[in-house]
Amino acid sequence: MNVDTGQVNQQERRVRMGLLAAAVLCLVASGGILWWRYGGAIFNDLVLTTLAWCF
């Protein structure tokens, strides 16, 4: 059994890029739904909470 490593690496790269694109799309879609549903309040609370955790 002979596997061409260049082809496998290219296929793995496609899978990784597809998963990365799907993750980004999910984050953008969930952010859009939160914005549509609650407006800017949810994001203001998120930023303030993040700053509070930092300090």
mmCIF entry with sequence, helices, sheets and N, C-alpha, C, O atoms, coordinates in Angstrom:
data_MODEL
# 
_entry.id   MODEL 
# 
_entity.id                         1 
_entity.type                       polymer 
_entity.pdbx_number_of_molecules   1 
# 
_entity_poly.entity_id                      1 
_entity_poly.type                           'polypeptide(L)' 
_entity_poly.nstd_linkage                   no 
_entity_poly.nstd_monomer                   no 
_entity_poly.pdbx_seq_one_letter_code       MNVDTGQVNQQERRVRMGLLAAAVLCLVASGGILWWRYGGAIFNDLVLTTLAWCF 
_entity_poly.pdbx_seq_one_letter_code_can   MNVDTGQVNQQERRVRMGLLAAAVLCLVASGGILWWRYGGAIFNDLVLTTLAWCF 
_entity_poly.pdbx_strand_id                 A 
# 
loop_
_entity_poly_seq.entity_id 
_entity_poly_seq.num 
_entity_poly_seq.mon_id 
_entity_poly_seq.hetero 
1 1  MET n 
1 2  ASN n 
1 3  VAL n 
1 4  ASP n 
1 5  THR n 
1 6  GLY n 
1 7  GLN n 
1 8  VAL n 
1 9  ASN n 
1 10 GLN n 
1 11 GLN n 
1 12 GLU n 
1 13 ARG n 
1 14 ARG n 
1 15 VAL n 
1 16 ARG n 
1 17 MET n 
1 18 GLY n 
1 19 LEU n 
1 20 LEU n 
1 21 ALA n 
1 22 ALA n 
1 23 ALA n 
1 24 VAL n 
1 25 LEU n 
1 26 CYS n 
1 27 LEU n 
1 28 VAL n 
1 29 ALA n 
1 30 SER n 
1 31 GLY n 
1 32 GLY n 
1 33 ILE n 
1 34 LEU n 
1 35 TRP n 
1 36 TRP n 
1 37 ARG n 
1 38 TYR n 
1 39 GLY n 
1 40 GLY n 
1 41 ALA n 
1 42 ILE n 
1 43 PHE n 
1 44 ASN n 
1 45 ASP n 
1 46 LEU n 
1 47 VAL n 
1 48 LEU n 
1 49 THR n 
1 50 THR n 
1 51 LEU n 
1 52 ALA n 
1 53 TRP n 
1 54 CYS n 
1 55 PHE n 
# 
_struct_asym.id          A 
_struct_asym.entity_id   1 
# 
loop_
_struct_conf.conf_type_id 
_struct_conf.id 
_struct_conf.pdbx_PDB_helix_id 
_struct_conf.beg_label_comp_id 
_struct_conf.beg_label_asym_id 
_struct_conf.beg_label_seq_id 
_struct_conf.pdbx_beg_PDB_ins_code 
_struct_conf.end_label_comp_id 
_struct_conf.end_label_asym_id 
_struct_conf.end_label_seq_id 
_struct_conf.pdbx_end_PDB_ins_code 
_struct_conf.beg_auth_comp_id 
_struct_conf.beg_auth_asym_id 
_struct_conf.beg_auth_seq_id 
_struct_conf.end_auth_comp_id 
_struct_conf.end_auth_asym_id 
_struct_conf.end_auth_seq_id 
_struct_conf.pdbx_PDB_helix_class 
_struct_conf.details 
_struct_conf.pdbx_PDB_helix_length 
HELX_P HELX_P1 AA1 THR A 5  ? TYR A 38 ? THR A 5  TYR A 38 1 ? 34 
HELX_P HELX_P2 AA2 ALA A 41 ? CYS A 54 ? ALA A 41 CYS A 54 1 ? 14 
# 
_struct_conf_type.id          HELX_P 
_struct_conf_type.criteria    ? 
_struct_conf_type.reference   ? 
# 
loop_
_atom_site.group_PDB 
_atom_site.id 
_atom_site.type_symbol 
_atom_site.label_atom_id 
_atom_site.label_alt_id 
_atom_site.label_comp_id 
_atom_site.label_asym_id 
_atom_site.label_entity_id 
_atom_site.label_seq_id 
_atom_site.pdbx_PDB_ins_code 
_atom_site.Cartn_x 
_atom_site.Cartn_y 
_atom_site.Cartn_z 
_atom_site.occupancy 
_atom_site.B_iso_or_equiv 
_atom_site.pdbx_formal_charge 
_atom_site.auth_seq_id 
_atom_site.auth_comp_id 
_atom_site.auth_asym_id 
_atom_site.auth_atom_id 
_atom_site.pdbx_PDB_model_num 
ATOM 1   N N  . MET A 1 1  ? 0.850   -1.182 0.000  1.00 0.00 ? 1  MET A N  1 
ATOM 2   C CA . MET A 1 1  ? 0.000   0.000  0.000  1.00 0.00 ? 1  MET A CA 1 
ATOM 3   C C  . MET A 1 1  ? 0.889   1.236  0.000  1.00 0.00 ? 1  MET A C  1 
ATOM 4   O O  . MET A 1 1  ? 1.657   1.455  0.937  1.00 0.00 ? 1  MET A O  1 
ATOM 5   N N  . ASN A 1 2  ? 0.785   2.024  -1.026 1.00 0.00 ? 2  ASN A N  1 
ATOM 6   C CA . ASN A 1 2  ? 1.611   3.216  -1.184 1.00 0.00 ? 2  ASN A CA 1 
ATOM 7   C C  . ASN A 1 2  ? 0.716   4.453  -1.137 1.00 0.00 ? 2  ASN A C  1 
ATOM 8   O O  . ASN A 1 2  ? -0.195  4.597  -1.953 1.00 0.00 ? 2  ASN A O  1 
ATOM 9   N N  . VAL A 1 3  ? 0.977   5.338  -0.184 1.00 0.00 ? 3  VAL A N  1 
ATOM 10  C CA . VAL A 1 3  ? 0.165   6.541  -0.022 1.00 0.00 ? 3  VAL A CA 1 
ATOM 11  C C  . VAL A 1 3  ? 1.007   7.736  -0.416 1.00 0.00 ? 3  VAL A C  1 
ATOM 12  O O  . VAL A 1 3  ? 2.115   7.913  0.089  1.00 0.00 ? 3  VAL A O  1 
ATOM 13  N N  . ASP A 1 4  ? 0.495   8.547  -1.303 1.00 0.00 ? 4  ASP A N  1 
ATOM 14  C CA . ASP A 1 4  ? 1.192   9.770  -1.712 1.00 0.00 ? 4  ASP A CA 1 
ATOM 15  C C  . ASP A 1 4  ? 0.998   10.818 -0.621 1.00 0.00 ? 4  ASP A C  1 
ATOM 16  O O  . ASP A 1 4  ? -0.111  11.315 -0.428 1.00 0.00 ? 4  ASP A O  1 
ATOM 17  N N  . THR A 1 5  ? 2.065   11.153 0.090  1.00 0.00 ? 5  THR A N  1 
ATOM 18  C CA . THR A 1 5  ? 1.939   12.056 1.236  1.00 0.00 ? 5  THR A CA 1 
ATOM 19  C C  . THR A 1 5  ? 1.518   13.459 0.827  1.00 0.00 ? 5  THR A C  1 
ATOM 20  O O  . THR A 1 5  ? 0.856   14.145 1.606  1.00 0.00 ? 5  THR A O  1 
ATOM 21  N N  . GLY A 1 6  ? 1.875   13.899 -0.349 1.00 0.00 ? 6  GLY A N  1 
ATOM 22  C CA . GLY A 1 6  ? 1.459   15.225 -0.808 1.00 0.00 ? 6  GLY A CA 1 
ATOM 23  C C  . GLY A 1 6  ? -0.048  15.314 -0.941 1.00 0.00 ? 6  GLY A C  1 
ATOM 24  O O  . GLY A 1 6  ? -0.654  16.330 -0.599 1.00 0.00 ? 6  GLY A O  1 
ATOM 25  N N  . GLN A 1 7  ? -0.646  14.249 -1.440 1.00 0.00 ? 7  GLN A N  1 
ATOM 26  C CA . GLN A 1 7  ? -2.093  14.226 -1.607 1.00 0.00 ? 7  GLN A CA 1 
ATOM 27  C C  . GLN A 1 7  ? -2.794  14.173 -0.254 1.00 0.00 ? 7  GLN A C  1 
ATOM 28  O O  . GLN A 1 7  ? -3.816  14.831 -0.065 1.00 0.00 ? 7  GLN A O  1 
ATOM 29  N N  . VAL A 1 8  ? -2.262  13.404 0.682  1.00 0.00 ? 8  VAL A N  1 
ATOM 30  C CA . VAL A 1 8  ? -2.860  13.311 2.008  1.00 0.00 ? 8  VAL A CA 1 
ATOM 31  C C  . VAL A 1 8  ? -2.757  14.656 2.717  1.00 0.00 ? 8  VAL A C  1 
ATOM 32  O O  . VAL A 1 8  ? -3.724  15.110 3.329  1.00 0.00 ? 8  VAL A O  1 
ATOM 33  N N  . ASN A 1 9  ? -1.598  15.293 2.640  1.00 0.00 ? 9  ASN A N  1 
ATOM 34  C CA . ASN A 1 9  ? -1.437  16.600 3.281  1.00 0.00 ? 9  ASN A CA 1 
ATOM 35  C C  . ASN A 1 9  ? -2.389  17.632 2.700  1.00 0.00 ? 9  ASN A C  1 
ATOM 36  O O  . ASN A 1 9  ? -2.935  18.461 3.428  1.00 0.00 ? 9  ASN A O  1 
ATOM 37  N N  . GLN A 1 10 ? -2.589  17.581 1.388  1.00 0.00 ? 10 GLN A N  1 
ATOM 38  C CA . GLN A 1 10 ? -3.510  18.523 0.752  1.00 0.00 ? 10 GLN A CA 1 
ATOM 39  C C  . GLN A 1 10 ? -4.946  18.248 1.208  1.00 0.00 ? 10 GLN A C  1 
ATOM 40  O O  . GLN A 1 10 ? -5.714  19.182 1.440  1.00 0.00 ? 10 GLN A O  1 
ATOM 41  N N  . GLN A 1 11 ? -5.304  16.984 1.334  1.00 0.00 ? 11 GLN A N  1 
ATOM 42  C CA . GLN A 1 11 ? -6.649  16.639 1.786  1.00 0.00 ? 11 GLN A CA 1 
ATOM 43  C C  . GLN A 1 11 ? -6.847  17.066 3.245  1.00 0.00 ? 11 GLN A C  1 
ATOM 44  O O  . GLN A 1 11 ? -7.900  17.600 3.592  1.00 0.00 ? 11 GLN A O  1 
ATOM 45  N N  . GLU A 1 12 ? -5.850  16.837 4.095  1.00 0.00 ? 12 GLU A N  1 
ATOM 46  C CA . GLU A 1 12 ? -5.945  17.265 5.487  1.00 0.00 ? 12 GLU A CA 1 
ATOM 47  C C  . GLU A 1 12 ? -6.073  18.778 5.579  1.00 0.00 ? 12 GLU A C  1 
ATOM 48  O O  . GLU A 1 12 ? -6.826  19.295 6.404  1.00 0.00 ? 12 GLU A O  1 
ATOM 49  N N  . ARG A 1 13 ? -5.339  19.483 4.733  1.00 0.00 ? 13 ARG A N  1 
ATOM 50  C CA . ARG A 1 13 ? -5.415  20.949 4.730  1.00 0.00 ? 13 ARG A CA 1 
ATOM 51  C C  . ARG A 1 13 ? -6.821  21.419 4.357  1.00 0.00 ? 13 ARG A C  1 
ATOM 52  O O  . ARG A 1 13 ? -7.343  22.367 4.945  1.00 0.00 ? 13 ARG A O  1 
ATOM 53  N N  . ARG A 1 14 ? -7.433  20.744 3.371  1.00 0.00 ? 14 ARG A N  1 
ATOM 54  C CA . ARG A 1 14 ? -8.803  21.102 2.981  1.00 0.00 ? 14 ARG A CA 1 
ATOM 55  C C  . ARG A 1 14 ? -9.780  20.862 4.126  1.00 0.00 ? 14 ARG A C  1 
ATOM 56  O O  . ARG A 1 14 ? -10.662 21.682 4.381  1.00 0.00 ? 14 ARG A O  1 
ATOM 57  N N  . VAL A 1 15 ? -9.617  19.731 4.814  1.00 0.00 ? 15 VAL A N  1 
ATOM 58  C CA . VAL A 1 15 ? -10.507 19.407 5.929  1.00 0.00 ? 15 VAL A CA 1 
ATOM 59  C C  . VAL A 1 15 ? -10.339 20.436 7.046  1.00 0.00 ? 15 VAL A C  1 
ATOM 60  O O  . VAL A 1 15 ? -11.326 20.922 7.598  1.00 0.00 ? 15 VAL A O  1 
ATOM 61  N N  . ARG A 1 16 ? -9.089  20.767 7.379  1.00 0.00 ? 16 ARG A N  1 
ATOM 62  C CA . ARG A 1 16 ? -8.840  21.754 8.433  1.00 0.00 ? 16 ARG A CA 1 
ATOM 63  C C  . ARG A 1 16 ? -9.413  23.111 8.070  1.00 0.00 ? 16 ARG A C  1 
ATOM 64  O O  . ARG A 1 16 ? -10.032 23.768 8.906  1.00 0.00 ? 16 ARG A O  1 
ATOM 65  N N  . MET A 1 17 ? -9.213  23.536 6.834  1.00 0.00 ? 17 MET A N  1 
ATOM 66  C CA . MET A 1 17 ? -9.744  24.832 6.410  1.00 0.00 ? 17 MET A CA 1 
ATOM 67  C C  . MET A 1 17 ? -11.276 24.820 6.421  1.00 0.00 ? 17 MET A C  1 
ATOM 68  O O  . MET A 1 17 ? -11.905 25.820 6.768  1.00 0.00 ? 17 MET A O  1 
ATOM 69  N N  . GLY A 1 18 ? -11.864 23.698 6.045  1.00 0.00 ? 18 GLY A N  1 
ATOM 70  C CA . GLY A 1 18 ? -13.319 23.580 6.081  1.00 0.00 ? 18 GLY A CA 1 
ATOM 71  C C  . GLY A 1 18 ? -13.853 23.665 7.500  1.00 0.00 ? 18 GLY A C  1 
ATOM 72  O O  . GLY A 1 18 ? -14.853 24.338 7.751  1.00 0.00 ? 18 GLY A O  1 
ATOM 73  N N  . LEU A 1 19 ? -13.188 22.985 8.433  1.00 0.00 ? 19 LEU A N  1 
ATOM 74  C CA . LEU A 1 19 ? -13.611 23.043 9.834  1.00 0.00 ? 19 LEU A CA 1 
ATOM 75  C C  . LEU A 1 19 ? -13.425 24.443 10.409 1.00 0.00 ? 19 LEU A C  1 
ATOM 76  O O  . LEU A 1 19 ? -14.275 24.929 11.156 1.00 0.00 ? 19 LEU A O  1 
ATOM 77  N N  . LEU A 1 20 ? -12.320 25.088 10.063 1.00 0.00 ? 20 LEU A N  1 
ATOM 78  C CA . LEU A 1 20 ? -12.075 26.446 10.528 1.00 0.00 ? 20 LEU A CA 1 
ATOM 79  C C  . LEU A 1 20 ? -13.130 27.409 9.979  1.00 0.00 ? 20 LEU A C  1 
ATOM 80  O O  . LEU A 1 20 ? -13.635 28.263 10.708 1.00 0.00 ? 20 LEU A O  1 
ATOM 81  N N  . ALA A 1 21 ? -13.456 27.270 8.710  1.00 0.00 ? 21 ALA A N  1 
ATOM 82  C CA . ALA A 1 21 ? -14.475 28.122 8.102  1.00 0.00 ? 21 ALA A CA 1 
ATOM 83  C C  . ALA A 1 21 ? -15.843 27.880 8.752  1.00 0.00 ? 21 ALA A C  1 
ATOM 84  O O  . ALA A 1 21 ? -16.593 28.827 8.985  1.00 0.00 ? 21 ALA A O  1 
ATOM 85  N N  . ALA A 1 22 ? -16.166 26.623 9.043  1.00 0.00 ? 22 ALA A N  1 
ATOM 86  C CA . ALA A 1 22 ? -17.436 26.305 9.689  1.00 0.00 ? 22 ALA A CA 1 
ATOM 87  C C  . ALA A 1 22 ? -17.498 26.892 11.093 1.00 0.00 ? 22 ALA A C  1 
ATOM 88  O O  . ALA A 1 22 ? -18.541 27.393 11.512 1.00 0.00 ? 22 ALA A O  1 
ATOM 89  N N  . ALA A 1 23 ? -16.376 26.830 11.828 1.00 0.00 ? 23 ALA A N  1 
ATOM 90  C CA . ALA A 1 23 ? -16.343 27.393 13.184 1.00 0.00 ? 23 ALA A CA 1 
ATOM 91  C C  . ALA A 1 23 ? -16.535 28.896 13.146 1.00 0.00 ? 23 ALA A C  1 
ATOM 92  O O  . ALA A 1 23 ? -17.289 29.444 13.950 1.00 0.00 ? 23 ALA A O  1 
ATOM 93  N N  . VAL A 1 24 ? -15.860 29.572 12.221 1.00 0.00 ? 24 VAL A N  1 
ATOM 94  C CA . VAL A 1 24 ? -15.999 31.027 12.097 1.00 0.00 ? 24 VAL A CA 1 
ATOM 95  C C  . VAL A 1 24 ? -17.424 31.385 11.707 1.00 0.00 ? 24 VAL A C  1 
ATOM 96  O O  . VAL A 1 24 ? -17.993 32.339 12.238 1.00 0.00 ? 24 VAL A O  1 
ATOM 97  N N  . LEU A 1 25 ? -18.001 30.633 10.788 1.00 0.00 ? 25 LEU A N  1 
ATOM 98  C CA . LEU A 1 25 ? -19.378 30.888 10.366 1.00 0.00 ? 25 LEU A CA 1 
ATOM 99  C C  . LEU A 1 25 ? -20.350 30.717 11.523 1.00 0.00 ? 25 LEU A C  1 
ATOM 100 O O  . LEU A 1 25 ? -21.287 31.502 11.666 1.00 0.00 ? 25 LEU A O  1 
ATOM 101 N N  . CYS A 1 26 ? -20.138 29.697 12.351 1.00 0.00 ? 26 CYS A N  1 
ATOM 102 C CA . CYS A 1 26 ? -21.000 29.482 13.517 1.00 0.00 ? 26 CYS A CA 1 
ATOM 103 C C  . CYS A 1 26 ? -20.884 30.643 14.509 1.00 0.00 ? 26 CYS A C  1 
ATOM 104 O O  . CYS A 1 26 ? -21.891 31.107 15.043 1.00 0.00 ? 26 CYS A O  1 
ATOM 105 N N  . LEU A 1 27 ? -19.663 31.108 14.753 1.00 0.00 ? 27 LEU A N  1 
ATOM 106 C CA . LEU A 1 27 ? -19.476 32.238 15.670 1.00 0.00 ? 27 LEU A CA 1 
ATOM 107 C C  . LEU A 1 27 ? -20.138 33.506 15.141 1.00 0.00 ? 27 LEU A C  1 
ATOM 108 O O  . LEU A 1 27 ? -20.785 34.233 15.894 1.00 0.00 ? 27 LEU A O  1 
ATOM 109 N N  . VAL A 1 28 ? -19.976 33.767 13.860 1.00 0.00 ? 28 VAL A N  1 
ATOM 110 C CA . VAL A 1 28 ? -20.585 34.954 13.269 1.00 0.00 ? 28 VAL A CA 1 
ATOM 111 C C  . VAL A 1 28 ? -22.109 34.847 13.304 1.00 0.00 ? 28 VAL A C  1 
ATOM 112 O O  . VAL A 1 28 ? -22.794 35.820 13.616 1.00 0.00 ? 28 VAL A O  1 
ATOM 113 N N  . ALA A 1 29 ? -22.635 33.673 12.985 1.00 0.00 ? 29 ALA A N  1 
ATOM 114 C CA . ALA A 1 29 ? -24.092 33.483 12.994 1.00 0.00 ? 29 ALA A CA 1 
ATOM 115 C C  . ALA A 1 29 ? -24.660 33.624 14.402 1.00 0.00 ? 29 ALA A C  1 
ATOM 116 O O  . ALA A 1 29 ? -25.698 34.259 14.588 1.00 0.00 ? 29 ALA A O  1 
ATOM 117 N N  . SER A 1 30 ? -23.988 33.035 15.401 1.00 0.00 ? 30 SER A N  1 
ATOM 118 C CA . SER A 1 30 ? -24.499 33.157 16.767 1.00 0.00 ? 30 SER A CA 1 
ATOM 119 C C  . SER A 1 30 ? -24.407 34.603 17.251 1.00 0.00 ? 30 SER A C  1 
ATOM 120 O O  . SER A 1 30 ? -25.306 35.080 17.944 1.00 0.00 ? 30 SER A O  1 
ATOM 121 N N  . GLY A 1 31 ? -23.333 35.301 16.895 1.00 0.00 ? 31 GLY A N  1 
ATOM 122 C CA . GLY A 1 31 ? -23.237 36.725 17.242 1.00 0.00 ? 31 GLY A CA 1 
ATOM 123 C C  . GLY A 1 31 ? -24.329 37.545 16.579 1.00 0.00 ? 31 GLY A C  1 
ATOM 124 O O  . GLY A 1 31 ? -24.892 38.453 17.190 1.00 0.00 ? 31 GLY A O  1 
ATOM 125 N N  . GLY A 1 32 ? -24.625 37.222 15.326 1.00 0.00 ? 32 GLY A N  1 
ATOM 126 C CA . GLY A 1 32 ? -25.704 37.927 14.622 1.00 0.00 ? 32 GLY A CA 1 
ATOM 127 C C  . GLY A 1 32 ? -27.060 37.675 15.254 1.00 0.00 ? 32 GLY A C  1 
ATOM 128 O O  . GLY A 1 32 ? -27.877 38.589 15.367 1.00 0.00 ? 32 GLY A O  1 
ATOM 129 N N  . ILE A 1 33 ? -27.302 36.434 15.668 1.00 0.00 ? 33 ILE A N  1 
ATOM 130 C CA . ILE A 1 33 ? -28.582 36.117 16.323 1.00 0.00 ? 33 ILE A CA 1 
ATOM 131 C C  . ILE A 1 33 ? -28.688 36.843 17.663 1.00 0.00 ? 33 ILE A C  1 
ATOM 132 O O  . ILE A 1 33 ? -29.741 37.389 17.994 1.00 0.00 ? 33 ILE A O  1 
ATOM 133 N N  . LEU A 1 34 ? -27.590 36.848 18.438 1.00 0.00 ? 34 LEU A N  1 
ATOM 134 C CA . LEU A 1 34 ? -27.616 37.574 19.714 1.00 0.00 ? 34 LEU A CA 1 
ATOM 135 C C  . LEU A 1 34 ? -27.853 39.065 19.493 1.00 0.00 ? 34 LEU A C  1 
ATOM 136 O O  . LEU A 1 34 ? -28.614 39.696 20.226 1.00 0.00 ? 34 LEU A O  1 
ATOM 137 N N  . TRP A 1 35 ? -27.201 39.615 18.485 1.00 0.00 ? 35 TRP A N  1 
ATOM 138 C CA . TRP A 1 35 ? -27.370 41.048 18.203 1.00 0.00 ? 35 TRP A CA 1 
ATOM 139 C C  . TRP A 1 35 ? -28.803 41.345 17.784 1.00 0.00 ? 35 TRP A C  1 
ATOM 140 O O  . TRP A 1 35 ? -29.394 42.333 18.218 1.00 0.00 ? 35 TRP A O  1 
ATOM 141 N N  . TRP A 1 36 ? -29.359 40.482 16.936 1.00 0.00 ? 36 TRP A N  1 
ATOM 142 C CA . TRP A 1 36 ? -30.726 40.682 16.457 1.00 0.00 ? 36 TRP A CA 1 
ATOM 143 C C  . TRP A 1 36 ? -31.719 40.563 17.607 1.00 0.00 ? 36 TRP A C  1 
ATOM 144 O O  . TRP A 1 36 ? -32.707 41.296 17.664 1.00 0.00 ? 36 TRP A O  1 
ATOM 145 N N  . ARG A 1 37 ? -31.451 39.640 18.515 1.00 0.00 ? 37 ARG A N  1 
ATOM 146 C CA . ARG A 1 37 ? -32.368 39.342 19.608 1.00 0.00 ? 37 ARG A CA 1 
ATOM 147 C C  . ARG A 1 37 ? -32.274 40.356 20.748 1.00 0.00 ? 37 ARG A C  1 
ATOM 148 O O  . ARG A 1 37 ? -33.298 40.804 21.262 1.00 0.00 ? 37 ARG A O  1 
ATOM 149 N N  . TYR A 1 38 ? -31.068 40.715 21.140 1.00 0.00 ? 38 TYR A N  1 
ATOM 150 C CA . TYR A 1 38 ? -30.888 41.538 22.330 1.00 0.00 ? 38 TYR A CA 1 
ATOM 151 C C  . TYR A 1 38 ? -30.252 42.896 22.063 1.00 0.00 ? 38 TYR A C  1 
ATOM 152 O O  . TYR A 1 38 ? -30.103 43.698 22.985 1.00 0.00 ? 38 TYR A O  1 
ATOM 153 N N  . GLY A 1 39 ? -29.882 43.162 20.835 1.00 0.00 ? 39 GLY A N  1 
ATOM 154 C CA . GLY A 1 39 ? -29.243 44.428 20.517 1.00 0.00 ? 39 GLY A CA 1 
ATOM 155 C C  . GLY A 1 39 ? -27.826 44.489 21.059 1.00 0.00 ? 39 GLY A C  1 
ATOM 156 O O  . GLY A 1 39 ? -27.189 43.456 21.263 1.00 0.00 ? 39 GLY A O  1 
ATOM 157 N N  . GLY A 1 40 ? -27.337 45.681 21.288 1.00 0.00 ? 40 GLY A N  1 
ATOM 158 C CA . GLY A 1 40 ? -25.969 45.856 21.737 1.00 0.00 ? 40 GLY A CA 1 
ATOM 159 C C  . GLY A 1 40 ? -25.749 45.537 23.201 1.00 0.00 ? 40 GLY A C  1 
ATOM 160 O O  . GLY A 1 40 ? -24.604 45.459 23.645 1.00 0.00 ? 40 GLY A O  1 
ATOM 161 N N  . ALA A 1 41 ? -26.824 45.349 23.969 1.00 0.00 ? 41 ALA A N  1 
ATOM 162 C CA . ALA A 1 41 ? -26.681 45.144 25.416 1.00 0.00 ? 41 ALA A CA 1 
ATOM 163 C C  . ALA A 1 41 ? -25.869 43.900 25.741 1.00 0.00 ? 41 ALA A C  1 
ATOM 164 O O  . ALA A 1 41 ? -25.041 43.922 26.652 1.00 0.00 ? 41 ALA A O  1 
ATOM 165 N N  . ILE A 1 42 ? -26.094 42.827 25.013 1.00 0.00 ? 42 ILE A N  1 
ATOM 166 C CA . ILE A 1 42 ? -25.383 41.586 25.310 1.00 0.00 ? 42 ILE A CA 1 
ATOM 167 C C  . ILE A 1 42 ? -23.893 41.747 25.074 1.00 0.00 ? 42 ILE A C  1 
ATOM 168 O O  . ILE A 1 42 ? -23.080 41.194 25.815 1.00 0.00 ? 42 ILE A O  1 
ATOM 169 N N  . PHE A 1 43 ? -23.529 42.505 24.040 1.00 0.00 ? 43 PHE A N  1 
ATOM 170 C CA . PHE A 1 43 ? -22.117 42.691 23.744 1.00 0.00 ? 43 PHE A CA 1 
ATOM 171 C C  . PHE A 1 43 ? -21.470 43.664 24.717 1.00 0.00 ? 43 PHE A C  1 
ATOM 172 O O  . PHE A 1 43 ? -20.307 43.491 25.080 1.00 0.00 ? 43 PHE A O  1 
ATOM 173 N N  . ASN A 1 44 ? -22.206 44.683 25.143 1.00 0.00 ? 44 ASN A N  1 
ATOM 174 C CA . ASN A 1 44 ? -21.679 45.592 26.166 1.00 0.00 ? 44 ASN A CA 1 
ATOM 175 C C  . ASN A 1 44 ? -21.429 44.838 27.463 1.00 0.00 ? 44 ASN A C  1 
ATOM 176 O O  . ASN A 1 44 ? -20.392 45.023 28.101 1.00 0.00 ? 44 ASN A O  1 
ATOM 177 N N  . ASP A 1 45 ? -22.369 43.993 27.855 1.00 0.00 ? 45 ASP A N  1 
ATOM 178 C CA . ASP A 1 45 ? -22.193 43.187 29.069 1.00 0.00 ? 45 ASP A CA 1 
ATOM 179 C C  . ASP A 1 45 ? -21.007 42.240 28.925 1.00 0.00 ? 45 ASP A C  1 
ATOM 180 O O  . ASP A 1 45 ? -20.248 42.042 29.873 1.00 0.00 ? 45 ASP A O  1 
ATOM 181 N N  . LEU A 1 46 ? -20.849 41.662 27.750 1.00 0.00 ? 46 LEU A N  1 
ATOM 182 C CA . LEU A 1 46 ? -19.744 40.748 27.507 1.00 0.00 ? 46 LEU A CA 1 
ATOM 183 C C  . LEU A 1 46 ? -18.403 41.464 27.626 1.00 0.00 ? 46 LEU A C  1 
ATOM 184 O O  . LEU A 1 46 ? -17.472 40.942 28.238 1.00 0.00 ? 46 LEU A O  1 
ATOM 185 N N  . VAL A 1 47 ? -18.303 42.654 27.044 1.00 0.00 ? 47 VAL A N  1 
ATOM 186 C CA . VAL A 1 47 ? -17.058 43.426 27.111 1.00 0.00 ? 47 VAL A CA 1 
ATOM 187 C C  . VAL A 1 47 ? -16.769 43.834 28.545 1.00 0.00 ? 47 VAL A C  1 
ATOM 188 O O  . VAL A 1 47 ? -15.633 43.715 29.004 1.00 0.00 ? 47 VAL A O  1 
ATOM 189 N N  . LEU A 1 48 ? -17.777 44.311 29.258 1.00 0.00 ? 48 LEU A N  1 
ATOM 190 C CA . LEU A 1 48 ? -17.576 44.732 30.658 1.00 0.00 ? 48 LEU A CA 1 
ATOM 191 C C  . LEU A 1 48 ? -17.186 43.547 31.542 1.00 0.00 ? 48 LEU A C  1 
ATOM 192 O O  . LEU A 1 48 ? -16.333 43.679 32.419 1.00 0.00 ? 48 LEU A O  1 
ATOM 193 N N  . THR A 1 49 ? -17.808 42.394 31.313 1.00 0.00 ? 49 THR A N  1 
ATOM 194 C CA . THR A 1 49 ? -17.463 41.212 32.079 1.00 0.00 ? 49 THR A CA 1 
ATOM 195 C C  . THR A 1 49 ? -16.033 40.766 31.777 1.00 0.00 ? 49 THR A C  1 
ATOM 196 O O  . THR A 1 49 ? -15.296 40.378 32.683 1.00 0.00 ? 49 THR A O  1 
ATOM 197 N N  . THR A 1 50 ? -15.654 40.821 30.539 1.00 0.00 ? 50 THR A N  1 
ATOM 198 C CA . THR A 1 50 ? -14.292 40.447 30.169 1.00 0.00 ? 50 THR A CA 1 
ATOM 199 C C  . THR A 1 50 ? -13.277 41.378 30.801 1.00 0.00 ? 50 THR A C  1 
ATOM 200 O O  . THR A 1 50 ? -12.249 40.931 31.310 1.00 0.00 ? 50 THR A O  1 
ATOM 201 N N  . LEU A 1 51 ? -13.558 42.668 30.771 1.00 0.00 ? 51 LEU A N  1 
ATOM 202 C CA . LEU A 1 51 ? -12.650 43.636 31.420 1.00 0.00 ? 51 LEU A CA 1 
ATOM 203 C C  . LEU A 1 51 ? -12.591 43.415 32.919 1.00 0.00 ? 51 LEU A C  1 
ATOM 204 O O  . LEU A 1 51 ? -11.523 43.534 33.520 1.00 0.00 ? 51 LEU A O  1 
ATOM 205 N N  . ALA A 1 52 ? -13.722 43.095 33.534 1.00 0.00 ? 52 ALA A N  1 
ATOM 206 C CA . ALA A 1 52 ? -13.740 42.839 34.964 1.00 0.00 ? 52 ALA A CA 1 
ATOM 207 C C  . ALA A 1 52 ? -12.883 41.619 35.306 1.00 0.00 ? 52 ALA A C  1 
ATOM 208 O O  . ALA A 1 52 ? -12.172 41.627 36.311 1.00 0.00 ? 52 ALA A O  1 
ATOM 209 N N  . TRP A 1 53 ? -12.943 40.579 34.488 1.00 0.00 ? 53 TRP A N  1 
ATOM 210 C CA . TRP A 1 53 ? -12.112 39.397 34.726 1.00 0.00 ? 53 TRP A CA 1 
ATOM 211 C C  . TRP A 1 53 ? -10.644 39.712 34.557 1.00 0.00 ? 53 TRP A C  1 
ATOM 212 O O  . TRP A 1 53 ? -9.803  39.148 35.257 1.00 0.00 ? 53 TRP A O  1 
ATOM 213 N N  . CYS A 1 54 ? -10.322 40.609 33.635 1.00 0.00 ? 54 CYS A N  1 
ATOM 214 C CA . CYS A 1 54 ? -8.912  40.965 33.412 1.00 0.00 ? 54 CYS A CA 1 
ATOM 215 C C  . CYS A 1 54 ? -8.336  41.731 34.594 1.00 0.00 ? 54 CYS A C  1 
ATOM 216 O O  . CYS A 1 54 ? -7.173  41.549 34.954 1.00 0.00 ? 54 CYS A O  1 
ATOM 217 N N  . PHE A 1 55 ? -9.144  42.577 35.187 1.00 0.00 ? 55 PHE A N  1 
ATOM 218 C CA . PHE A 1 55 ? -8.648  43.398 36.295 1.00 0.00 ? 55 PHE A CA 1 
ATOM 219 C C  . PHE A 1 55 ? -9.008  42.796 37.620 1.00 0.00 ? 55 PHE A C  1 
ATOM 220 O O  . PHE A 1 55 ? -8.671  43.355 38.664 1.00 0.00 ? 55 PHE A O  1 
# 
